[in-house]
């Protein structure tokens, strides 16, 4: 009996902790059920372990899952030197800061298609996509960021509606203190590190990392 009571108390504490964390980090608020238009409640459904938006009228459970942000690392090589194409953001968050071309994945497209589309939309650039290079989890904003290596097919690029300008940067020219997001700075640093290994006969790797801080937090280069 004592053991059962202890397990029940532990489970209750765990569910309460999840509820607090979910309430603190929830991104999308709901008032009404999208199935029947009745008000929803933020409760733990039966046989679940965390709160969801639940319609007690029709029984619909509205799950919220992480969003995928997909981008590329567009590279141009000339005279033995490589440059990476970056975009200066024309929108919030991080208006005026530099980033790799990337954005939210759309329905009915693959991750590769999303990377190419975002590169065209934000940088007007023609690329040949290479293997996936980095996967970064950003749990506090419910996102997963993926970046593909990419080769620029030409230098006929131009800023899209979400970019103030686009420009090529060698590693020594990267504006590290003006990079929009930690996922981008981490990916760039990993890429240049791997490229040095490639120059010495190595290969590019595939990198995963958890970013346990706000996307808006900057870090020194």
matplotlib code that plots the C-alpha trace (Angstrom):
import matplotlib.pyplot as plt

x = [0.0, 2.8, 4.6, 1.4, 0.8, 4.4, 4.2, 0.9, 2.4, 5.4, 3.3, 1.1, 4.2, 5.5, 2.2, 2.1, 5.7, 4.8, 1.7, 3.7, 6.4, 3.8, 1.9, 5.1, 6.3, 3.1, 3.2, -0.3, -3.3, -6.7, -10.1, -12.4, -12.4, -11.7, -14.0, -17.2, -16.4, -17.1, -14.7, -11.7, -10.0, -6.3, -6.2, -4.4, -6.5, -7.0, -4.0, -1.8, 0.9, 0.8, -1.9, -3.5, -6.3, -9.3, -12.9, -15.1, -18.1, -16.9, -13.9, -11.3, -7.8, -5.7, -2.1, 0.7, 4.0, 7.4, 7.8, 10.6, 12.8, 14.8, 17.7, 20.9, 24.5, 25.1, 28.8, 30.8, 34.4, 36.9, 40.7, 40.8, 38.7, 35.1, 32.4, 29.0, 25.9, 24.1, 20.8, 20.2, 16.7, 14.0, 11.5, 11.2, 12.4, 16.0, 15.4, 18.7, 20.7, 22.4, 21.2, 21.5, 18.5, 15.9, 12.3, 9.4, 8.7, 5.4, 2.9, 3.3, 7.1, 10.2, 13.0, 15.2, 12.4, 12.0, 15.7, 15.7, 12.5, 13.7, 17.0, 15.2, 12.7, 15.1, 18.3, 17.1, 20.0, 20.3, 21.8, 22.7, 21.8, 24.3, 23.8, 22.2, 24.8, 23.2, 20.2, 19.6, 16.9, 15.5, 13.0, 12.0, 10.5, 9.3, 11.4, 13.9, 16.4, 17.9, 20.6, 21.8, 25.2, 24.7, 26.7, 25.9, 25.4, 26.1, 26.4, 23.0, 21.4, 19.3, 17.4, 13.9, 11.0, 12.2, 15.8, 17.3, 20.3, 22.3, 26.1, 29.0, 31.3, 34.6, 35.1, 37.2, 34.4, 31.5, 29.7, 29.6, 28.2, 25.3, 24.2, 20.5, 20.2, 22.5, 21.5, 23.0, 26.2, 26.7, 26.1, 28.5, 31.3, 30.8, 30.8, 34.1, 35.7, 34.7, 35.8, 39.3, 39.3, 38.2, 41.1, 43.4, 41.7, 38.8, 35.1, 32.1, 30.2, 26.6, 26.1, 23.4, 23.1, 20.6, 20.3, 19.2, 18.7, 16.5, 16.9, 17.4, 20.3, 23.5, 26.9, 30.4, 32.1]
y = [0.0, 2.4, 1.6, 2.3, 5.6, 6.6, 5.8, 7.6, 10.7, 10.6, 10.3, 13.2, 15.4, 14.5, 15.4, 18.7, 19.5, 18.8, 21.0, 23.9, 23.6, 23.3, 26.3, 28.3, 27.4, 26.9, 28.8, 28.6, 29.4, 28.1, 29.2, 27.2, 23.8, 23.8, 20.7, 22.0, 25.6, 24.9, 26.3, 24.1, 23.2, 22.9, 19.6, 16.2, 13.8, 10.2, 7.9, 11.0, 12.6, 16.2, 18.9, 19.4, 21.5, 19.2, 19.8, 18.3, 18.7, 16.6, 14.9, 16.3, 16.5, 19.2, 18.2, 20.7, 19.4, 20.9, 22.9, 22.2, 25.0, 24.0, 25.8, 25.6, 26.6, 28.0, 27.9, 29.3, 28.3, 30.4, 30.3, 27.8, 30.0, 29.4, 31.9, 31.4, 33.3, 35.0, 37.0, 40.1, 39.7, 42.1, 40.7, 40.0, 38.2, 39.5, 42.2, 43.4, 40.4, 37.9, 34.4, 31.4, 31.1, 29.0, 28.9, 26.8, 23.7, 23.6, 20.8, 18.5, 19.1, 17.2, 18.6, 18.9, 20.8, 23.1, 23.9, 24.8, 26.8, 28.8, 29.6, 30.8, 32.9, 34.6, 34.8, 34.3, 31.8, 28.7, 25.8, 22.1, 20.5, 18.4, 16.0, 17.1, 18.8, 19.7, 19.0, 21.3, 20.8, 24.0, 22.5, 25.7, 27.2, 23.8, 23.8, 21.5, 23.2, 21.3, 22.7, 21.1, 21.8, 23.4, 24.5, 27.8, 27.2, 30.8, 34.2, 35.5, 36.0, 38.8, 39.6, 38.3, 40.1, 38.7, 39.9, 43.4, 42.2, 39.1, 38.9, 36.4, 36.0, 34.2, 32.8, 35.7, 38.1, 36.5, 39.1, 36.8, 39.3, 40.1, 36.5, 36.2, 32.8, 30.4, 27.6, 29.5, 30.4, 26.9, 25.5, 28.0, 27.2, 23.5, 23.9, 25.9, 23.4, 20.5, 22.3, 22.6, 18.8, 18.3, 20.4, 17.9, 14.9, 14.4, 14.5, 16.6, 15.1, 15.2, 17.1, 17.1, 19.5, 20.7, 24.5, 25.0, 28.8, 31.4, 31.7, 35.4, 35.0, 36.1, 34.6, 36.0, 34.7]
z = [0.0, 1.0, -2.3, -4.4, -2.6, -3.2, -6.9, -7.2, -5.5, -7.8, -10.9, -9.7, -9.1, -12.6, -14.3, -12.3, -13.4, -17.0, -16.7, -15.3, -18.0, -20.8, -19.5, -19.4, -22.8, -24.8, -28.1, -29.5, -27.4, -28.2, -27.0, -29.2, -30.7, -34.4, -34.8, -33.1, -32.0, -28.4, -25.7, -25.0, -21.7, -21.0, -19.2, -19.1, -21.2, -19.9, -20.3, -21.2, -19.1, -20.1, -20.6, -24.0, -25.3, -25.0, -26.1, -23.5, -25.9, -28.8, -27.3, -29.7, -28.4, -30.1, -30.1, -30.6, -32.0, -32.8, -36.0, -38.5, -39.7, -42.8, -44.4, -46.4, -46.2, -49.8, -50.6, -53.5, -54.0, -56.0, -56.1, -53.3, -51.0, -49.9, -49.1, -47.6, -48.6, -45.7, -45.6, -43.5, -42.0, -43.0, -40.6, -36.9, -34.9, -35.2, -37.8, -39.3, -38.2, -40.5, -41.0, -43.3, -45.7, -43.8, -42.7, -41.7, -43.6, -45.5, -45.9, -48.9, -49.3, -48.3, -46.2, -49.3, -51.2, -48.2, -48.1, -51.8, -51.6, -48.6, -50.4, -53.4, -51.5, -49.1, -51.3, -54.9, -55.2, -57.4, -55.4, -55.8, -52.5, -50.7, -47.7, -44.5, -42.3, -38.9, -36.8, -33.9, -31.3, -29.7, -27.2, -25.4, -28.5, -29.8, -33.0, -34.8, -37.2, -40.1, -42.4, -45.7, -47.3, -50.7, -53.7, -55.4, -59.1, -60.0, -58.3, -59.7, -56.3, -54.9, -51.7, -51.3, -49.6, -46.2, -46.6, -46.5, -48.4, -49.2, -49.3, -49.5, -46.5, -46.1, -42.6, -41.5, -42.6, -40.9, -38.6, -35.7, -33.2, -35.7, -36.4, -35.8, -34.0, -32.1, -34.4, -37.3, -35.5, -34.3, -37.8, -39.4, -36.9, -37.4, -41.2, -41.3, -38.8, -41.0, -44.2, -42.7, -42.1, -45.8, -46.9, -45.1, -46.6, -44.2, -44.8, -43.8, -40.8, -39.7, -36.5, -33.9, -30.9, -28.3, -28.0, -24.4, -24.6, -26.3, -30.0, -29.4, -27.1, -28.9, -28.3, -29.1, -32.2]

ax = plt.figure().add_subplot(projection="3d")
ax.plot(x, y, z, "-o")
ax.set_aspect("equal")
plt.show()
